[in-house]
């Protein structure tokens, strides 16, 4: 019987700033995960990334009033860029034959960003997705959560 966590299956556990690439080296009933790769993005809050106050633009009419423009969310942009970088890395690894099966565990926004950027070659190898943020869990807890959830 084929289940998402078969021996050799890779698991990507990611959020917008951290990614953990794992491989199951046992079976699906009793997964034992080993770390293959870890990526971390330095992404301080927007208030630490912005260099200027939001711009202002003139309102319509002759009153001469000006309205503030919405400030750029640099933190969110960096998270989206990180998801795009992960999709590219997955393509590179897949193309090199690093994995045949992939489980993706990430919050919904990251899952969506990954799906949007993911190459068809990688998408074809995705056997399961889990909408959870598990990046800060220790490996033994991850193993237990994945065995119960998949």
Secondary structure, 3 states (H helix, E strand, C coil): CCCCCCCCCEEEEECCCEEEEEEECCCCCCCCEEEEEEEECCCCCHHHHCCCCCCEEECCCCCCCEEECCCCCHHHHHHHHHHHHHHHHHHHHHHCCCCCCEEEEECHHHHHHHHHHCCHHHHCCEEEEEECCCCCCCHHHHHHHHHHHC
